Amino acid sequence: MTEHFGKWTVLKFVPNHARIKGTYAECRCECGKQRIVNYGNLIAGLSKSCGCSRRESNTKHGLRYHPLYQTYRDMLRRCFNPKSSAYADYGERGITVCKRWLGEKGIYNFIKWADNLPDTDKWRPGLSIERMDNNGNYEPDNCYFATWKEQGNNRRSCRYFKYHGKLLTVSEIARINGVKPNILLGRLDRKPYKEVLQWLHSL
């Protein structure tokens, strides 16, 4: 089945292209030009044409200068672009972006999610997107906005998770449930947060 991404039509896959990590595909643009494109960029909506429609695309969605536009683009690059310096900690680990935030309507849905957050949780200058479960994907139930300092503290016992509707650190959750933080940390490092919650509820 032929795949289409924006103006691109996938002709064939080109594995191990130029010895760069990731999957590449030979594509033909609607204007007739053919290029080899990173397949992850196609899925994420980062590449929609050879460049012939870039000006049209920027005008169409009108969000190029939206405060969250760069946050959105950086999130996609971390997960789908092997050339990104952060790819090893995200895409290579299997961290991805939910389908609702991908494709032509992805940027709209992402901004809509951010706009619908409670006033205290909304984005403001100095904040960037963070995941509550560091092993989880970028999706509405697993994301919030944090300062760089909070992101730096989001390690080991200082990591934040949503617990009974509140953002709490691992140490706080451990104390509430009467378990040692290092035991809880061990489970969080090995298992998805949903499974850890089930374990806590069974205590």
Phi and psi restraints in degrees (value plus and minus 20) as a CYANA .aco file:
   2 THR   PHI     -91.2   -51.2
   2 THR   PSI     114.3   154.3
   3 GLU   PHI    -121.5   -81.5
   3 GLU   PSI     121.5   161.5
   4 HIS   PHI    -147.2  -107.2
   4 HIS   PSI     113.9   153.9
   5 PHE   PHI    -153.5  -113.5
   5 PHE   PSI      85.3   125.3
   6 GLY   PHI      42.4    82.4
   6 GLY   PSI    -142.9  -102.9
   7 LYS   PHI    -113.5   -73.5
   7 LYS   PSI     -21.4    18.6
   8 TRP   PHI    -103.6   -63.6
   8 TRP   PSI     122.4   162.4
   9 THR   PHI    -141.1  -101.1
   9 THR   PSI     104.5   144.5
  10 VAL   PHI     -96.2   -56.2
  10 VAL   PSI     103.7   143.7
  11 LEU   PHI    -113.4   -73.4
  11 LEU   PSI     -65.7   -25.7
  12 LYS   PHI    -186.6  -146.6
  12 LYS   PSI     139.0   179.0
  13 PHE   PHI    -108.5   -68.5
  13 PHE   PSI     126.9   166.9
  14 VAL   PHI    -146.0  -106.0
  14 VAL   PSI      66.4   106.4
  15 PRO   PHI     -86.2   -46.2
  15 PRO   PSI     127.0   167.0
  16 ASN   PHI      36.0    76.0
  16 ASN   PSI      18.1    58.1
  17 HIS   PHI     -82.6   -42.6
  17 HIS   PSI     105.3   145.3
  18 ALA   PHI      33.6    73.6
  18 ALA   PSI       6.3    46.3
  19 ARG   PHI      38.3    78.3
  19 ARG   PSI       7.7    47.7
  20 ILE   PHI    -120.8   -80.8
  20 ILE   PSI     119.5   159.5
  21 LYS   PHI     -81.4   -41.4
  21 LYS   PSI     126.2   166.2
  22 GLY   PHI      91.8   131.8
  22 GLY   PSI     149.4   189.4
  23 THR   PHI    -123.2   -83.2
  23 THR   PSI     115.6   155.6
  24 TYR   PHI    -140.5  -100.5
  24 TYR   PSI     135.3   175.3
  25 ALA   PHI    -157.2  -117.2
  25 ALA   PSI     122.8   162.8
  26 GLU   PHI    -102.7   -62.7
  26 GLU   PSI     103.4   143.4
  27 CYS   PHI    -146.2  -106.2
  27 CYS   PSI     134.4   174.4
  28 ARG   PHI    -138.6   -98.6
  28 ARG   PSI     108.0   148.0
  29 CYS   PHI    -101.6   -61.6
  29 CYS   PSI     138.7   178.7
  30 GLU   PHI     -81.0   -41.0
  30 GLU   PSI     -43.8    -3.8
  31 CYS   PHI     -99.3   -59.3
  31 CYS   PSI     -27.9    12.1
  32 GLY   PHI      88.2   128.2
  32 GLY   PSI     -37.0     3.0
  33 LYS   PHI     -92.6   -52.6
  33 LYS   PSI     125.2   165.2
  34 GLN   PHI    -137.0   -97.0
  34 GLN   PSI     117.2   157.2
  35 ARG   PHI    -167.4  -127.4
  35 ARG   PSI     141.0   181.0
  36 ILE   PHI    -114.5   -74.5
  36 ILE   PSI     103.9   143.9
  37 VAL   PHI    -144.5  -104.5
  37 VAL   PSI     123.0   163.0
  38 ASN   PHI     -82.8   -42.8
  38 ASN   PSI     104.1   144.1
  39 TYR   PHI     -85.6   -45.6
  39 TYR   PSI     -54.2   -14.2
  40 GLY   PHI     -82.0   -42.0
  40 GLY   PSI     -57.7   -17.7
  41 ASN   PHI     -86.7   -46.7
  41 ASN   PSI     -52.6   -12.6
  42 LEU   PHI     -85.7   -45.7
  42 LEU   PSI     -68.0   -28.0
  43 ILE   PHI     -82.3   -42.3
  43 ILE   PSI     -60.4   -20.4
  44 ALA   PHI     -98.0   -58.0
  44 ALA   PSI     -30.2     9.8
  45 GLY   PHI      62.7   102.7
  45 GLY   PSI      -6.7    33.3
  46 LEU   PHI     -98.4   -58.4
  46 LEU   PSI     -41.9    -1.9
  47 SER   PHI    -148.0  -108.0
  47 SER   PSI      96.7   136.7
  48 LYS   PHI    -137.9   -97.9
  48 LYS   PSI     -33.4     6.6
  49 SER   PHI    -184.6  -144.6
  49 SER   PSI     158.8   198.8
  50 CYS   PHI     -94.5   -54.5
  50 CYS   PSI     -27.1    12.9
  51 GLY   PHI     102.3   142.3
  51 GLY   PSI     -31.0     9.0
  52 CYS   PHI     -87.6   -47.6
  52 CYS   PSI     -42.8    -2.8
  53 SER   PHI    -131.9   -91.9
  53 SER   PSI      -6.1    33.9
  54 ARG   PHI     -80.9   -40.9
  54 ARG   PSI     -66.5   -26.5
  55 ARG   PHI     -83.9   -43.9
  55 ARG   PSI     -60.4   -20.4
  56 GLU   PHI     -84.2   -44.2
  56 GLU   PSI     -60.9   -20.9
  57 SER   PHI     -84.4   -44.4
  57 SER   PSI     -64.1   -24.1
  58 ASN   PHI     -82.4   -42.4
  58 ASN   PSI     -56.8   -16.8
  59 THR   PHI     -93.3   -53.3
  59 THR   PSI     -55.8   -15.8
  60 LYS   PHI     -82.4   -42.4
  60 LYS   PSI     -73.4   -33.4
  61 HIS   PHI    -106.9   -66.9
  61 HIS   PSI     -41.0    -1.0
  62 GLY   PHI      41.4    81.4
  62 GLY   PSI       2.1    42.1
  63 LEU   PHI    -133.3   -93.3
  63 LEU   PSI     -11.7    28.3
  64 ARG   PHI     -76.4   -36.4
  64 ARG   PSI     -53.0   -13.0
  65 TYR   PHI    -126.0   -86.0
  65 TYR   PSI      -5.3    34.7
  66 HIS   PHI     -88.0   -48.0
  66 HIS   PSI     121.0   161.0
  67 PRO   PHI     -73.9   -33.9
  67 PRO   PSI     -48.1    -8.1
  68 LEU   PHI    -116.4   -76.4
  68 LEU   PSI     -21.1    18.9
  69 TYR   PHI     -80.8   -40.8
  69 TYR   PSI     -67.8   -27.8
  70 GLN   PHI     -87.6   -47.6
  70 GLN   PSI     -56.6   -16.6
  71 THR   PHI     -78.6   -38.6
  71 THR   PSI     -63.5   -23.5
  72 TYR   PHI     -84.3   -44.3
  72 TYR   PSI     -67.6   -27.6
  73 ARG   PHI     -83.2   -43.2
  73 ARG   PSI     -61.4   -21.4
  74 ASP   PHI     -84.3   -44.3
  74 ASP   PSI     -57.7   -17.7
  75 MET   PHI     -80.7   -40.7
  75 MET   PSI     -64.5   -24.5
  76 LEU   PHI     -86.0   -46.0
  76 LEU   PSI     -61.4   -21.4
  77 ARG   PHI     -83.1   -43.1
  77 ARG   PSI     -61.9   -21.9
  78 ARG   PHI     -79.1   -39.1
  78 ARG   PSI     -54.6   -14.6
  79 CYS   PHI    -112.6   -72.6
  79 CYS   PSI     -45.8    -5.8
  80 PHE   PHI    -143.5  -103.5
  80 PHE   PSI     -34.2     5.8
  81 ASN   PHI    -127.0   -87.0
  81 ASN   PSI      87.2   127.2
  82 PRO   PHI     -80.2   -40.2
  82 PRO   PSI     -38.8     1.2
  83 LYS   PHI     -99.4   -59.4
  83 LYS   PSI     -32.9     7.1
  84 SER   PHI     -89.2   -49.2
  84 SER   PSI     118.9   158.9
  85 SER   PHI     -85.7   -45.7
  85 SER   PSI     -39.0     1.0
  86 ALA   PHI    -117.7   -77.7
  86 ALA   PSI     -21.4    18.6
  87 TYR   PHI     -78.6   -38.6
  87 TYR   PSI     -57.4   -17.4
  88 ALA   PHI     -81.4   -41.4
  88 ALA   PSI     -50.3   -10.3
  89 ASP   PHI    -111.0   -71.0
  89 ASP   PSI     -25.5    14.5
  90 TYR   PHI    -148.1  -108.1
  90 TYR   PSI    -104.0   -64.0
  91 GLY   PHI     -76.2   -36.2
  91 GLY   PSI     -61.5   -21.5
  92 GLU   PHI     -87.8   -47.8
  92 GLU   PSI     -44.9    -4.9
  93 ARG   PHI    -106.5   -66.5
  93 ARG   PSI     -22.1    17.9
  94 GLY   PHI      74.0   114.0
  94 GLY   PSI     -15.9    24.1
  95 ILE   PHI     -93.1   -53.1
  95 ILE   PSI     110.2   150.2
  96 THR   PHI    -153.9  -113.9
  96 THR   PSI    -193.6  -153.6
  97 VAL   PHI    -137.1   -97.1
  97 VAL   PSI     118.4   158.4
  98 CYS   PHI     -81.6   -41.6
  98 CYS   PSI     132.8   172.8
  99 LYS   PHI     -78.7   -38.7
  99 LYS   PSI     -53.1   -13.1
 100 ARG   PHI     -83.7   -43.7
 100 ARG   PSI     -47.1    -7.1
 101 TRP   PHI    -117.5   -77.5
 101 TRP   PSI      -6.7    33.3
 102 LEU   PHI    -134.0   -94.0
 102 LEU   PSI     148.6   188.6
 103 GLY   PHI      58.7    98.7
 103 GLY   PSI    -189.2  -149.2
 104 GLU   PHI     -81.9   -41.9
 104 GLU   PSI     -53.0   -13.0
 105 LYS   PHI    -116.1   -76.1
 105 LYS   PSI     -17.5    22.5
 106 GLY   PHI     -77.8   -37.8
 106 GLY   PSI     -66.7   -26.7
 107 ILE   PHI     -84.7   -44.7
 107 ILE   PSI     -58.0   -18.0
 108 TYR   PHI     -83.3   -43.3
 108 TYR   PSI     -66.7   -26.7
 109 ASN   PHI     -86.5   -46.5
 109 ASN   PSI     -55.9   -15.9
 110 PHE   PHI     -84.8   -44.8
 110 PHE   PSI     -67.2   -27.2
 111 ILE   PHI     -86.6   -46.6
 111 ILE   PSI     -57.2   -17.2
 112 LYS   PHI     -82.1   -42.1
 112 LYS   PSI     -62.1   -22.1
 113 TRP   PHI     -79.9   -39.9
 113 TRP   PSI     -66.4   -26.4
 114 ALA   PHI     -83.6   -43.6
 114 ALA   PSI     -59.4   -19.4
 115 ASP   PHI     -89.0   -49.0
 115 ASP   PSI     -47.1    -7.1
 116 ASN   PHI    -108.8   -68.8
 116 ASN   PSI     -19.8    20.2
 117 LEU   PHI     -88.8   -48.8
 117 LEU   PSI     134.8   174.8
 118 PRO   PHI     -75.9   -35.9
 118 PRO   PSI     131.6   171.6
 119 ASP   PHI     -73.2   -33.2
 119 ASP   PSI     -56.9   -16.9
 120 THR   PHI     -90.7   -50.7
 120 THR   PSI     -39.0     1.0
 121 ASP   PHI    -125.6   -85.6
 121 ASP   PSI     -23.1    16.9
 122 LYS   PHI     -86.5   -46.5
 122 LYS   PSI     136.5   176.5
 123 TRP   PHI     -86.8   -46.8
 123 TRP   PSI     125.0   165.0
 124 ARG   PHI    -169.6  -129.6
 124 ARG   PSI     141.3   181.3
 125 PRO   PHI     -71.8   -31.8
 125 PRO   PSI     113.7   153.7
 126 GLY   PHI      80.8   120.8
 126 GLY   PSI     -28.4    11.6
 127 LEU   PHI    -125.6   -85.6
 127 LEU   PSI     130.9   170.9
 128 SER   PHI    -156.3  -116.3
 128 SER   PSI     143.6   183.6
 129 ILE   PHI     -95.2   -55.2
 129 ILE   PSI     120.0   160.0
 130 GLU   PHI    -157.6  -117.6
 130 GLU   PSI     133.9   173.9
 131 ARG   PHI    -124.3   -84.3
 131 ARG   PSI     116.4   156.4
 132 MET   PHI     -87.3   -47.3
 132 MET   PSI     -64.7   -24.7
 133 ASP   PHI    -120.4   -80.4
 133 ASP   PSI      90.7   130.7
 134 ASN   PHI     -85.6   -45.6
 134 ASN   PSI     -32.6     7.4
 135 ASN   PHI    -118.3   -78.3
 135 ASN   PSI     -21.8    18.2
 136 GLY   PHI    -115.0   -75.0
 136 GLY   PSI     153.7   193.7
 137 ASN   PHI    -109.9   -69.9
 137 ASN   PSI     152.8   192.8
 138 TYR   PHI    -100.5   -60.5
 138 TYR   PSI      86.7   126.7
 139 GLU   PHI    -175.1  -135.1
 139 GLU   PSI     137.9   177.9
 140 PRO   PHI     -69.9   -29.9
 140 PRO   PSI     -64.4   -24.4
 141 ASP   PHI     -96.2   -56.2
 141 ASP   PSI     -27.9    12.1
 142 ASN   PHI    -138.3   -98.3
 142 ASN   PSI     -11.4    28.6
 143 CYS   PHI    -143.9  -103.9
 143 CYS   PSI     131.9   171.9
 144 TYR   PHI    -176.2  -136.2
 144 TYR   PSI     153.7   193.7
 145 PHE   PHI    -125.3   -85.3
 145 PHE   PSI     116.0   156.0
 146 ALA   PHI    -158.8  -118.8
 146 ALA   PSI     139.8   179.8
 147 THR   PHI     -96.3   -56.3
 147 THR   PSI     143.6   183.6
 148 TRP   PHI     -82.5   -42.5
 148 TRP   PSI     -53.1   -13.1
 149 LYS   PHI     -86.0   -46.0
 149 LYS   PSI     -62.1   -22.1
 150 GLU   PHI     -85.8   -45.8
 150 GLU   PSI     -58.0   -18.0
 151 GLN   PHI     -84.9   -44.9
 151 GLN   PSI     -58.5   -18.5
 152 GLY   PHI     -84.9   -44.9
 152 GLY   PSI     -51.5   -11.5
 153 ASN   PHI    -102.9   -62.9
 153 ASN   PSI     -27.4    12.6
 154 ASN   PHI     -99.6   -59.6
 154 ASN   PSI      38.0    78.0
 155 ARG   PHI    -151.9  -111.9
 155 ARG   PSI     124.3   164.3
 156 ARG   PHI      23.5    63.5
 156 ARG   PSI    -144.4  -104.4
 157 SER   PHI     -90.8   -50.8
 157 SER   PSI     -32.0     8.0
 158 CYS   PHI    -112.1   -72.1
 158 CYS   PSI     -21.1    18.9
 159 ARG   PHI     -85.8   -45.8
 159 ARG   PSI     123.8   163.8
 160 TYR   PHI    -121.8   -81.8
 160 TYR   PSI     122.3   162.3
 161 PHE   PHI    -159.8  -119.8
 161 PHE   PSI     131.7   171.7
 162 LYS   PHI    -101.3   -61.3
 162 LYS   PSI     100.3   140.3
 163 TYR   PHI    -153.7  -113.7
 163 TYR   PSI      95.4   135.4
 164 HIS   PHI      33.1    73.1
 164 HIS   PSI      23.2    63.2
 165 GLY   PHI      62.7   102.7
 165 GLY   PSI     -18.3    21.7
 166 LYS   PHI    -144.1  -104.1
 166 LYS   PSI     129.7   169.7
 167 LEU   PHI    -105.5   -65.5
 167 LEU   PSI      95.3   135.3
 168 LEU   PHI    -147.2  -107.2
 168 LEU   PSI     134.5   174.5
 169 THR   PHI     -99.5   -59.5
 169 THR   PSI     145.1   185.1
 170 VAL   PHI     -78.8   -38.8
 170 VAL   PSI     -60.8   -20.8
 171 SER   PHI     -81.3   -41.3
 171 SER   PSI     -60.7   -20.7
 172 GLU   PHI     -86.9   -46.9
 172 GLU   PSI     -62.3   -22.3
 173 ILE   PHI     -85.1   -45.1
 173 ILE   PSI     -60.4   -20.4
 174 ALA   PHI     -82.3   -42.3
 174 ALA   PSI     -62.9   -22.9
 175 ARG   PHI     -84.7   -44.7
 175 ARG   PSI     -60.7   -20.7
 176 ILE   PHI     -81.2   -41.2
 176 ILE   PSI     -57.0   -17.0
 177 ASN   PHI    -116.5   -76.5
 177 ASN   PSI     -19.8    20.2
 178 GLY   PHI      50.2    90.2
 178 GLY   PSI      12.5    52.5
 179 VAL   PHI    -139.8   -99.8
 179 VAL   PSI     140.7   180.7
 180 LYS   PHI     -96.2   -56.2
 180 LYS   PSI     117.4   157.4
 181 PRO   PHI     -74.8   -34.8
 181 PRO   PSI     -58.1   -18.1
 182 ASN   PHI     -87.4   -47.4
 182 ASN   PSI     -50.5   -10.5
 183 ILE   PHI     -89.8   -49.8
 183 ILE   PSI     -63.6   -23.6
 184 LEU   PHI     -84.9   -44.9
 184 LEU   PSI     -60.8   -20.8
 185 LEU   PHI     -80.7   -40.7
 185 LEU   PSI     -61.1   -21.1
 186 GLY   PHI     -80.2   -40.2
 186 GLY   PSI     -62.1   -22.1
 187 ARG   PHI     -88.1   -48.1
 187 ARG   PSI     -60.4   -20.4
 188 LEU   PHI     -84.8   -44.8
 188 LEU   PSI     -51.3   -11.3
 189 ASP   PHI     -95.3   -55.3
 189 ASP   PSI     -42.9    -2.9
 190 ARG   PHI    -125.1   -85.1
 190 ARG   PSI     -45.0    -5.0
 191 LYS   PHI    -148.9  -108.9
 191 LYS   PSI     136.6   176.6
 192 PRO   PHI     -82.2   -42.2
 192 PRO   PSI     130.7   170.7
 193 TYR   PHI     -80.1   -40.1
 193 TYR   PSI     -55.1   -15.1
 194 LYS   PHI     -81.1   -41.1
 194 LYS   PSI     -58.0   -18.0
 195 GLU   PHI     -90.3   -50.3
 195 GLU   PSI     -56.3   -16.3
 196 VAL   PHI     -86.0   -46.0
 196 VAL   PSI     -58.7   -18.7
 197 LEU   PHI     -81.3   -41.3
 197 LEU   PSI     -62.7   -22.7
 198 GLN   PHI     -81.6   -41.6
 198 GLN   PSI     -59.1   -19.1
 199 TRP   PHI     -84.2   -44.2
 199 TRP   PSI     -64.4   -24.4
 200 LEU   PHI     -81.5   -41.5
 200 LEU   PSI     -60.5   -20.5
 201 HIS   PHI     -88.8   -48.8
 201 HIS   PSI     -41.9    -1.9
 202 SER   PHI    -104.9   -64.9
 202 SER   PSI     -28.6    11.4
